[in-house]
Amino acid sequence: MRILIVEDDELIAEALKTLLVDLNYAVELASDGQTAAELVEAFEYDLILSDVMLPKLDGVSLCRQLRSQGYQLPILLLTGKDSSHDRAIGLDAGADDYVVKPFDPEELAARIRALLRRGEAINPPILKWENLQLDPRACEVKYQDVLLKLTPKEYALVELFIRNTRRVFSCGMILEHIWTYEDTPGEEAVRTHIKGLRQKLKASGAPTDLIETVYGIGYRLKALSELDKNKATPIQPPEAKIKQQTMSAIADIWIKFQPRILDQIKLLDKAATAVTEGCFNDELRQAAQQEAHTLAGGLGTFGLSKGSQLAREIEHLLRSNSPLNSNQSLQLQQDVDALRQEINYACQPETQVTSDYRDDVGQRVVLAIDADGPSRDALSAEARQHQIRYLTAESIDLARDLIQEQAPHLILFDPAGQSPIQSLTFLEALLYLPLPIPVLIWTADENRYQEMAKAYSDGQLPISKSLPLQQVWERVEHTLQSKERKEARIMIVDDDPQILETVAALCKPWGLEVIGLAEPTQFWETLTHSPPDLLLLDVEMPHIGGIDLCKVVRNDIQWEQLPIIFLTAHTEADVVNQVYAAGADDFISKPIVGPELVVRILNRLERTRLQRRLSTIDPLARVLSRHETAHALELLLSEVAHQPRNMCLVILEIERLKQINDCFGYAVGDSILRQFAQALLGLVSSEDVIARRGGNQFLVGLMGGNQN
């Protein structure tokens, strides 16, 4: 876990850092409140430990600012002020705890662990995954009760995986989570630590693939259903087929843009010749530099890493405003010649990427799992009329192989004739897939399997086998169409059309709709007409650059929360700093590594959805948050205006909650808040509103109540 220490006293800051690093936390330091606020905007932390008396922005003001911006991470204030009034000011500002200097290291560590656990009330104190268990209090990891001697980074890896069991983490995401910004190594360090961790797990009796490599994407803990041989055989996600589909699309893009790439090489050739003949002008320099920049960012995506490197070297030579000397002129000509050879070789038909997946692209696949043969066969003829490829399996074990090989778009499942435990395990395993497969329960005994259908079919009722087959397929068609809606919309602004098509091809198999924009001057019109869930920007573009666009978006109240990722060939430190200072959420360097790009987009979208949920629901009381109260009340008042009814607003307050916290600790106070909120939820109807106003106050809006 990552902790930010905000302390202007270097001695205390180093002492705190040493203490927390020994406890396996990744620690970063900030010497003033303003720097801390900028770091929180740029990076993700699990906890802030801040002094109160700070330059530029004091700790209490920092706390207020972060809370007003919607940040929910725990904040612990550490200061020499010990009066009750000072404590109250700090806690009212939004701090979660307050420790007075001089502090006891053991107590401080315990308070930090308590704050980190508070946001994870649904998780058990000891985290478990199969026979692997992690004790956050003791910082210990065991497998089958065998204590593992792990390094701090190996422990952090286990903690990251076991707290996020359904996520796949790329090397880049792992670096972000468990290394500090200043100490971030290369991706090879992640692979080395993963290898060492696997060896230690294997020595303790764990399967060699407990930490699973998801080809081309990253790492995760292997699903429970795959590890437990008594429950089921593996269900593998269809990453291989998605990869095949992506490779096919990338190959098509390469063929489409070959003429343009050859024209770019001709322009570079022209520039190199002009340098040699002494007729090189600024206009030709600028045009050649732009083409080299584009090639540097695009060629690596198609596997031409050497070509990408050569183009980058050419760009650097052309970037200089002073005339090239004889050695630089010779180097330019050699680089252009080598780049031309790379491109010519890649353009040969025998070297181009091919795929046999194209025949199946776009065809919907439905798998019926049913022990009753005649029932399975009856659907076959109707499926052909609906242009659906229809697969059948009489058992769950056979279905797993088909899921892995064919990646169906929907499953018709009859639990009758299957083991109840195996059926539930199978349905739960489907939820672990990166692209969950929708399931429709299709059975002759509807009443028996209604609860199963609600849990695993998005609340839909079971389909009766007594229905005409046409109606069954109508339900299938409706479900397929609803699932085909794009999970998210991505807008990319880049003046290179090759990059636009490549990003669209990479994202399409994951259900992401991509809107490509090559002309930045049309940015606002496109943004308003097709609002995206995430924005991808290039740094260097004609008319207006990506950094300027990012600043404008961040200053617009409607779009200030829109996730922004930069995608550029510029990797210089000053450019990266400008990108984050402008308000970017992430930075990905060209050439594009497809899986890395997709994982970062999916993780950023997931993080954004989580933040939205947190801003809507109070994380402690599990009722509407203060920010959402006004919107909920507006809806109630609007309903009353259109359909006159009685409405009652009540403000309820838990008395002496502060005294309870002081005497018995915040854990007791938090428990009281949760129980009180749950009691309210049990007393009202679904159309009523319950929200936490903050502190010990709740607001209740009751509809249709008796005025008396």
C-alpha positions in Angstrom: 0.0 0.0 0.0 1.1 3.6 -0.8 1.3 6.3 1.9 2.1 10.0 1.4 3.9 11.7 4.3 3.5 15.5 4.4 6.1 16.9 6.8 8.4 19.9 6.5 10.8 18.6 9.3 13.3 16.4 7.4 14.3 14.5 10.5 10.7 13.6 11.4 9.9 12.8 7.8 12.8 10.4 7.4 12.0 8.8 10.7 8.4 8.2 9.6 9.5 6.9 6.3 11.9 4.4 7.9 9.1 3.2 10.2 6.6 2.7 7.4 9.0 1.2 4.9 9.9 -1.4 7.5 6.1 -2.2 7.7 6.1 -2.9 3.9 4.4 0.3 2.8 5.5 2.3 -0.2 6.2 5.8 1.1 6.5 9.2 -0.6 7.4 12.5 1.0 6.1 16.0 0.4 7.5 19.0 2.3 4.5 21.3 2.0 0.7 21.1 1.6 0.6 22.4 -2.0 3.0 19.8 -3.3 1.0 17.1 -1.4 -2.3 18.3 -3.1 -0.6 18.1 -6.6 0.7 14.6 -5.8 -2.7 13.4 -4.8 -4.2 14.6 -8.0 -1.4 12.9 -10.1 -1.1 9.6 -8.2 -3.2 7.2 -6.1 -2.5 6.8 -2.4 -4.1 4.6 0.3 -3.5 7.0 3.2 -2.1 10.5 3.9 -0.1 11.2 7.1 0.2 15.0 7.4 1.6 17.5 9.8 -0.7 20.5 10.6 1.8 23.3 10.5 3.1 23.3 6.9 4.3 25.9 4.4 2.2 27.1 1.5 -0.9 25.1 2.6 -1.4 23.9 6.1 -2.5 20.3 7.0 -6.1 21.3 8.0 -6.6 23.3 4.8 -5.1 20.4 2.8 -7.6 18.1 4.4 -10.5 20.5 3.6 -9.4 20.9 0.0 -9.1 17.1 -0.6 -12.5 16.4 0.9 -14.1 19.2 -1.1 -12.7 17.6 -4.2 -14.3 14.2 -3.3 -11.2 12.3 -2.2 -12.2 9.6 0.2 -8.7 8.2 1.2 -8.0 8.2 5.0 -6.1 11.2 6.4 -4.2 11.1 9.7 -3.1 14.5 11.1 0.2 14.4 13.1 1.0 17.6 15.1 2.3 19.0 18.4 -1.0 20.8 19.1 -2.9 18.7 21.7 -5.8 20.8 22.8 -9.4 19.6 22.3 -10.2 22.6 20.2 -7.3 21.8 17.8 -8.4 18.2 17.6 -12.0 19.3 16.8 -10.8 21.6 14.0 -8.8 18.8 12.4 -11.6 16.3 12.6 -14.2 18.7 11.4 -12.0 19.4 8.4 -12.4 15.8 7.3 -9.4 14.1 9.0 -10.0 10.5 10.1 -7.7 10.5 13.1 -5.4 12.9 15.0 -2.1 11.9 16.7 -0.1 14.2 18.9 3.7 14.5 18.8 5.8 13.0 20.3 4.2 9.8 19.1 4.7 6.2 20.0 5.7 4.3 16.8 3.8 1.2 17.8 0.6 3.2 18.4 1.0 5.2 15.2 1.4 2.0 13.2 -1.7 0.5 14.8 -3.7 3.6 14.0 -2.6 3.5 10.4 -3.6 -0.2 10.1 -7.0 0.7 11.6 -7.6 3.5 9.1 -6.6 1.3 6.2 -9.0 -1.4 7.4 -11.9 1.1 7.9 -12.5 1.4 4.2 -12.6 -2.4 3.9 -15.1 -3.3 6.4 -16.5 -6.1 4.2 -13.1 -7.8 4.1 -12.1 -10.2 6.9 -9.1 -9.2 9.1 -7.1 -12.1 7.5 -7.3 -12.2 3.7 -7.6 -15.6 2.1 -7.4 -17.1 -1.4 -7.5 -20.8 -1.5 -4.7 -21.9 0.9 -3.0 -18.6 0.7 -3.6 -16.2 3.5 -2.3 -12.7 4.4 -2.4 -11.1 7.8 -2.2 -7.3 7.5 -1.7 -6.8 11.2 1.4 -9.0 11.4 2.5 -8.4 7.8 2.7 -12.2 7.3 1.9 -14.4 4.4 1.3 -18.1 4.8 0.5 -21.0 2.4 -1.1 -24.1 4.1 0.1 -22.6 7.4 3.7 -22.4 6.2 5.1 -18.9 6.9 6.7 -17.4 3.8 9.8 -15.3 4.2 9.1 -12.5 1.7 10.8 -9.3 0.8 8.8 -6.1 1.2 8.0 -6.0 -2.5 7.0 -9.6 -2.6 4.7 -9.0 0.3 3.2 -6.0 -1.4 2.6 -8.1 -4.6 0.7 -10.7 -2.6 -1.4 -8.0 -0.9 -2.1 -6.3 -4.2 -3.3 -9.5 -5.8 -5.3 -10.8 -2.8 -7.1 -7.5 -2.3 -8.0 -7.4 -6.0 -8.7 -11.0 -6.9 -10.7 -10.2 -10.1 -8.3 -7.8 -11.6 -5.4 -8.4 -14.0 -2.4 -6.1 -13.3 0.0 -5.2 -16.0 3.6 -4.5 -15.1 3.0 -0.8 -15.4 0.0 -0.9 -13.0 2.1 -3.0 -10.5 4.8 -0.3 -10.7 2.2 2.4 -9.9 0.8 0.5 -6.9 3.9 -0.7 -5.0 6.8 1.5 -6.0 7.1 5.2 -5.2 7.3 7.7 -8.0 11.0 8.5 -7.3 12.1 4.9 -7.1 10.1 3.4 -10.0 12.3 0.8 -11.8 11.8 -0.8 -15.2 9.2 -3.5 -15.9 11.9 -6.2 -15.7 12.0 -5.5 -11.9 8.3 -6.6 -11.7 9.0 -9.8 -13.6 12.0 -10.6 -11.3 9.9 -10.1 -8.2 7.1 -12.2 -9.6 9.6 -15.0 -10.4 11.0 -14.9 -6.9 7.6 -14.9 -5.3 6.5 -17.9 -7.4 9.6 -19.8 -6.3 8.8 -19.2 -2.6 5.2 -20.2 -3.1 6.2 -23.3 -4.9 8.6 -24.3 -2.1 5.7 -24.0 0.4 3.5 -26.4 -1.7 1.5 -23.9 -3.8 0.8 -24.6 -7.5 3.3 -23.2 -9.9 0.6 -21.1 -11.5 -1.1 -19.7 -8.4 0.1 -16.3 -9.7 -1.2 -16.6 -13.3 0.2 -14.9 -16.3 -2.6 -13.7 -18.5 -0.9 -13.7 -21.9 -0.1 -10.3 -23.2 -1.9 -8.5 -20.4 -0.4 -9.1 -16.9 -0.7 -11.1 -13.7 -3.5 -12.1 -11.3 -4.3 -14.8 -8.8 -5.7 -17.9 -10.5 -9.4 -18.2 -10.0 -10.6 -20.4 -7.1 -12.6 -22.6 -9.4 -9.5 -23.4 -11.4 -7.4 -24.2 -8.3 -9.9 -26.5 -6.6 -10.0 -29.8 -8.5 -12.9 -31.0 -6.4 -15.1 -28.2 -7.7 -14.4 -27.8 -11.3 -11.9 -27.9 -14.2 -10.6 -24.5 -15.5 -12.6 -21.9 -17.3 -10.2 -19.8 -19.2 -11.1 -16.3 -20.4 -11.2 -15.9 -24.1 -8.0 -13.7 -24.2 -6.4 -15.9 -26.8 -9.3 -15.4 -29.2 -9.4 -11.7 -28.5 -5.7 -11.5 -29.2 -6.3 -13.3 -32.5 -9.1 -11.0 -33.4 -6.9 -7.9 -32.5 -4.0 -9.2 -34.5 -6.2 -9.7 -37.6 -7.5 -6.1 -37.3 -3.9 -4.7 -36.8 -2.8 -6.7 -39.9 -5.6 -5.1 -41.9 -4.6 -1.6 -40.7 -1.0 -2.2 -41.7 -2.0 -3.2 -45.2 -4.3 -0.2 -45.5 -1.6 2.4 -44.4 1.4 0.9 -46.3 1.1 3.5 -49.2 1.1 6.4 -46.7 4.1 4.9 -44.8 6.0 4.6 -48.0 5.2 8.2 -48.8 6.6 9.2 -45.4 9.8 7.4 -46.2 10.1 9.2 -49.5 9.8 12.5 -47.7 12.5 11.5 -45.2 14.7 10.4 -48.2 14.1 13.8 -49.8 15.1 15.6 -46.6 18.3 13.5 -46.3 19.2 14.2 -49.9 18.6 17.9 -49.4 20.9 18.0 -46.4 23.7 16.3 -48.4 23.2 18.8 -51.3 23.0 21.8 -49.1 19.5 22.8 -50.0 17.8 21.9 -46.8 15.2 24.5 -45.7 13.1 25.0 -42.6 9.8 24.0 -44.3 11.3 20.6 -45.3 12.9 20.2 -41.9 9.6 20.7 -40.1 7.7 18.4 -42.5 10.3 15.6 -42.2 10.5 16.0 -38.4 6.7 15.6 -38.1 6.7 12.4 -40.3 9.6 10.9 -38.3 7.7 11.7 -35.1 4.6 9.9 -36.5 6.6 6.9 -37.6 8.4 6.7 -34.2 5.0 6.5 -32.5 3.3 4.1 -34.9 5.7 1.5 -36.3 6.3 -0.3 -33.0 2.6 -1.1 -32.7 3.0 -3.4 -35.8 6.1 -5.2 -34.3 8.6 -2.9 -36.0 10.4 -1.9 -32.9 13.7 -1.3 -34.7 11.9 0.9 -37.2 10.4 2.9 -34.4 13.8 3.4 -32.9 15.3 4.5 -36.2 12.5 7.0 -36.7 13.0 8.5 -33.2 16.7 8.9 -34.0 15.9 10.7 -37.2 13.4 13.0 -35.4 16.1 13.9 -32.8 18.6 14.8 -35.6 16.0 17.0 -37.4 14.9 18.7 -34.2 18.1 20.7 -33.9 17.7 24.3 -35.3 21.4 24.5 -36.2 22.7 23.1 -39.5 23.7 19.4 -39.4 27.5 18.8 -39.6 29.0 16.2 -41.9 28.8 13.4 -39.3 25.1 14.1 -38.5 24.3 14.3 -42.3 25.9 10.9 -42.8 24.0 9.5 -39.8 20.7 10.9 -41.1 21.2 9.2 -44.5 22.2 5.9 -42.9 19.2 5.9 -40.5 16.8 6.7 -43.4 18.3 3.9 -45.5 18.0 1.4 -42.6 14.4 2.5 -42.0 13.5 2.1 -45.6 14.9 -1.5 -45.5 12.8 -2.3 -42.4 9.6 -1.0 -44.1 10.3 -2.7 -47.4 10.8 -6.0 -45.6 7.7 -5.7 -43.5 5.6 -4.8 -46.7 6.5 -8.2 -48.3 3.4 -10.5 -48.4 5.2 -13.4 -46.8 6.1 -11.3 -43.7 2.6 -9.9 -43.1 0.5 -11.0 -40.2 -2.4 -13.3 -41.1 -5.2 -14.9 -39.1 -7.8 -17.5 -39.6 -10.2 -15.7 -37.3 -11.8 -13.6 -40.0 -14.3 -16.2 -40.9 -15.9 -16.0 -37.5 -15.7 -12.2 -36.9 -19.2 -10.7 -36.2 -21.0 -14.1 -35.9 -22.8 -14.5 -32.6 -22.3 -17.7 -30.7 -24.8 -19.3 -28.3 -23.9 -22.3 -26.1 -26.7 -24.4 -24.7 -25.8 -26.6 -21.7 -28.5 -29.2 -21.2 -28.5 -32.9 -20.2 -31.6 -33.5 -22.2 -30.5 -34.2 -25.8 -33.9 -33.7 -27.6 -34.3 -30.4 -25.8 -30.8 -29.2 -27.0 -31.4 -30.4 -30.5 -34.8 -28.7 -30.8 -33.2 -25.2 -30.8 -30.8 -25.9 -33.6 -33.0 -25.2 -36.7 -34.3 -22.0 -35.1 -30.8 -20.8 -34.4 -29.9 -21.0 -38.1 -32.8 -18.8 -39.0 -31.5 -16.2 -36.6 -28.0 -16.4 -38.0 -26.6 -17.6 -34.7 -23.9 -20.3 -34.4 -25.4 -22.8 -32.0 -23.2 -25.0 -29.8 -24.4 -27.7 -27.4 -23.0 -29.5 -24.4 -24.6 -32.1 -22.2 -22.5 -31.3 -19.1 -20.6 -28.4 -17.5 -17.3 -30.2 -18.0 -17.8 -30.3 -21.8 -19.1 -26.8 -21.7 -15.8 -25.5 -20.3 -13.8 -26.7 -23.3 -16.2 -25.0 -25.6 -16.1 -21.7 -23.7 -12.3 -21.7 -23.8 -12.2 -22.6 -27.6 -15.2 -20.8 -29.0 -15.8 -17.8 -26.6 -19.7 -17.8 -26.8 -21.6 -14.5 -26.6 -24.4 -16.1 -24.4 -25.1 -19.3 -22.5 -28.5 -21.0 -22.2 -28.2 -23.1 -19.1 -30.5 -25.8 -17.7 -29.4 -26.6 -14.1 -31.5 -29.8 -14.1 -29.4 -32.8 -14.5 -26.3 -31.0 -13.3 -24.8 -31.1 -9.8 -26.2 -28.1 -7.7 -22.8 -27.3 -6.2 -21.0 -27.6 -9.6 -23.7 -25.4 -11.2 -23.2 -22.6 -8.7 -19.4 -22.9 -8.9 -19.6 -22.8 -12.7 -21.9 -19.7 -12.8 -19.6 -17.9 -10.2 -16.6 -18.7 -12.3 -18.2 -17.0 -15.3 -18.2 -13.8 -13.4 -14.4 -13.8 -13.1 -13.9 -13.5 -16.8 -12.7 -10.1 -18.1 -15.7 -10.1 -20.4 -18.5 -11.8 -18.4 -20.7 -14.1 -20.5 -24.4 -13.5 -20.0 -26.4 -16.5 -18.8 -30.1 -17.3 -19.3 -31.6 -20.0 -17.2 -33.7 -22.3 -19.5 -35.5 -25.0 -17.6 -38.8 -26.9 -17.2 -38.9 -26.1 -13.5 -39.1 -22.3 -13.4 -40.0 -22.0 -9.7 -37.1 -24.1 -8.5 -34.5 -22.0 -10.3 -35.9 -18.5 -9.9 -33.3 -17.4 -7.3 -30.5 -18.8 -9.4 -31.8 -16.8 -12.4 -32.0 -13.6 -10.4 -28.4 -14.0 -9.1 -26.8 -14.9 -12.4 -29.0 -13.6 -15.2 -29.1 -9.9 -14.3 -32.4 -10.4 -12.4 -34.2 -11.9 -15.4 -36.8 -14.6 -14.8 -36.0 -18.2 -16.1 -37.1 -19.1 -19.6 -39.6 -21.9 -19.6 -39.0 -24.9 -21.8 -42.8 -24.9 -22.5 -42.4 -21.7 -24.5 -42.4 -21.8 -28.3 -38.9 -21.9 -29.6 -39.4 -18.6 -31.5 -40.0 -16.9 -28.1 -36.9 -18.4 -26.6 -34.8 -17.0 -29.4 -36.5 -13.6 -29.1 -35.3 -13.6 -25.5 -31.8 -14.6 -26.6 -31.8 -11.9 -29.3 -32.9 -9.2 -26.8 -30.2 -10.2 -24.3 -27.5 -10.2 -27.0 -28.5 -6.8 -28.3 -28.5 -5.3 -24.8 -25.1 -6.8 -24.1 -23.8 -5.5 -27.4 -24.2 -1.9 -26.1 -20.8 -0.4 -25.6 -19.5 -0.6 -22.1 -17.7 2.7 -22.5 -16.9 5.3 -25.1 -13.3 6.4 -25.7 -12.5 9.6 -27.5 -8.9 9.9 -29.0 -7.5 13.1 -30.4 -4.5 12.4 -32.6 -3.5 13.8 -36.0 -2.2 10.4 -37.1 -5.1 8.4 -38.7 -3.1 5.2 -38.4 -3.0 5.6 -34.6 -6.8 6.3 -34.5 -7.6 3.1 -36.4 -5.1 1.1 -34.3 -6.6 2.2 -31.0 -10.1 1.4 -32.3 -9.0 -2.1 -33.3 -7.4 -2.7 -30.0 -10.4 -1.6 -28.0 -13.3 -3.1 -30.0 -12.9 -6.7 -28.7 -13.3 -5.4 -25.2 -16.6 -3.7 -25.8 -15.2 -0.2 -26.0 -16.5 2.3 -28.6 -13.8 4.6 -30.0 -14.4 8.0 -31.5 -11.3 9.1 -33.4 -10.6 12.8 -34.0 -7.7 13.8 -36.3 -8.5 17.6 -36.2 -8.2 19.2 -32.7 -10.2 22.3 -33.9 -13.3 20.1 -33.9 -12.7 18.9 -30.3 -15.5 20.7 -28.5 -18.1 20.0 -31.0 -17.3 16.2 -30.9 -17.0 16.2 -27.1 -20.5 17.7 -26.7 -22.2 15.7 -29.4 -20.7 12.3 -28.2 -19.7 12.6 -24.6 -16.9 10.1 -23.8 -16.1 8.2 -20.6 -12.4 8.6 -21.2 -10.2 10.9 -23.3 -6.9 9.9 -25.0 -4.7 12.8 -26.2 -1.6 13.2 -28.2 0.9 15.8 -27.0 2.0 17.2 -30.3 -0.7 18.2 -32.8 -1.3 21.0 -35.3 -3.2 24.1 -34.2 -3.5 23.1 -30.6 -1.5 20.6 -28.6 -2.8 17.9 -26.2 -1.5 19.7 -23.1 -3.4 22.8 -23.9 -6.6 20.8 -24.5 -6.1 19.0 -21.2 -5.9 22.3 -19.3 -9.0 23.6 -21.0 -11.0 20.4 -20.1 -9.8 20.5 -16.5 -11.0 24.2 -16.2 -14.5 23.3 -17.5 -16.9 22.4 -14.7 -18.8 20.0 -16.9 -15.7 18.0 -17.9 -13.3 18.5 -15.1 -13.7 14.9 -13.8 -13.3 13.3 -17.2 -10.4 10.7 -17.1 -7.5 11.8 -19.4 -4.7 9.6 -20.7 -1.9 10.9 -22.8 -0.6 8.7 -25.6 2.5 10.1 -27.2 6.0 9.4 -28.4 7.4 12.2 -26.2 8.9 10.5 -23.1 11.2 13.3 -22.0 11.0 14.1 -18.2 9.9 17.7 -18.8 7.1 16.7 -21.1 5.9 14.0 -18.6 5.9 16.7 -15.9 3.9 19.1 -18.1 1.4 16.3 -18.8 0.7 15.6 -15.2 0.7 19.3 -14.2 -2.0 19.9 -16.9 -4.2 17.4 -15.1 -3.6 14.1 -16.9 -4.5 10.8 -15.1 -2.1 8.6 -16.9 0.7 8.6 -19.5 1.4 5.9 -22.1 4.3 6.2 -24.5 4.2 5.2 -28.1 4.7 2.9 -29.8 1.5 1.4 -28.5 1.7 -1.9 -26.7 -1.8 -3.2 -27.3 -2.5 -5.1 -24.0 -0.9 -2.4 -21.9 -3.1 0.2 -23.5 -6.3 -1.8 -23.0 -5.4 -2.7 -19.4 -4.7 0.9 -18.5 -7.9 2.1 -20.1 -10.0 -0.6 -18.4 -8.4 0.1 -15.0 -8.9 3.8 -15.3 -12.6 3.3 -16.2 -13.0 0.9 -13.3 -11.4 3.4 -10.9 -13.6 6.2 -12.2 -16.8 4.1 -11.7 -15.6 3.3 -8.2 -15.1 7.0 -7.4 -18.5 7.8 -8.7 -20.1 5.2 -6.5 -18.1 6.5 -3.5 -19.4 10.0 -4.2 -23.0 8.7 -4.4 -23.0 6.3 -1.4 -21.6 7.2 2.0 -18.9 4.5 2.5 -19.5 4.2 6.2 -23.3 4.2 6.5 -24.1 2.7 3.1 -26.8 5.2 2.4 -26.8 8.2 0.1 -23.9 10.6 0.6 -24.2 14.3 1.4 -23.3 15.2 -2.2 -26.2 13.1 -3.6 -28.8 14.4 -1.1 -29.8 17.5 -3.1 -30.3 15.5 -6.3 -32.5 12.9 -4.5 -34.6 15.5 -2.9 -35.1 17.3 -6.2 -36.5 14.1 -7.6 -38.9 13.8 -4.7 -40.1 17.4 -5.0 -40.5 16.9 -8.8 -42.6 13.8 -8.2 -44.8 15.7 -5.7 -45.3 18.6 -8.1 -46.5 16.2 -10.8 -48.6 14.0 -8.6 -49.6 15.8 -5.4 -48.8 13.6 -2.3 -47.8 14.1 1.2 -44.0 14.4 1.8 -42.2 14.6 5.1 -38.6 15.6 5.7 -36.9 14.6 8.9 -33.4 15.3 10.3 -32.3 12.7 12.8 -29.2 13.0 15.0 -27.3 10.5 17.1 -26.7 12.2 20.4 -23.3 12.1 22.1 -21.6 10.3 19.3 -18.5 12.4 19.9 -18.3 11.3 23.5 -18.7 7.7 22.4 -15.8 8.1 20.0 -13.6 9.7 22.7 -14.4 7.0 25.3 -14.7 3.8 23.2 -12.9 4.6 20.0 -14.0 5.3 16.5 -14.6 1.7 15.7 -17.5 1.7 18.2 -18.8 5.0 16.8 -18.7 3.8 13.3 -20.5 0.6 14.2 -23.3 2.7 15.7 -23.6 4.8 12.6 -23.8 1.7 10.4 -26.4 0.0 12.6 -28.5 3.2 12.8 -28.5 3.6 9.0 -29.4 -0.1 8.5 -32.3 0.3 10.9 -33.6 3.3 9.0 -33.4 1.4 5.7 -35.5 -1.4 7.3 -38.2 1.1 8.3 -38.8 3.0 5.0 -40.0 2.0 1.5 -38.0 1.9 -1.7 -39.3 5.4 -2.8 -38.2 7.1 0.3 -34.8 8.9 0.7 -32.2 8.3 3.4 -28.9 10.2 3.3 -26.1 11.0 5.7 -25.7 14.8 6.1 -22.3 14.3 7.8 -21.1 13.6 11.3 -24.0 12.2 13.3 -26.9 13.6 11.2 -29.2 11.8 8.8 -31.8 13.2 6.5 -35.0 11.2 5.7 -37.5 12.0 3.0 -40.8 10.1 3.4 -43.4 10.0 0.6 -47.1 9.5 1.2 -47.0 9.8 4.9 -50.0 10.8 7.0 -49.9 14.6 7.8 -51.0 13.8 11.4 
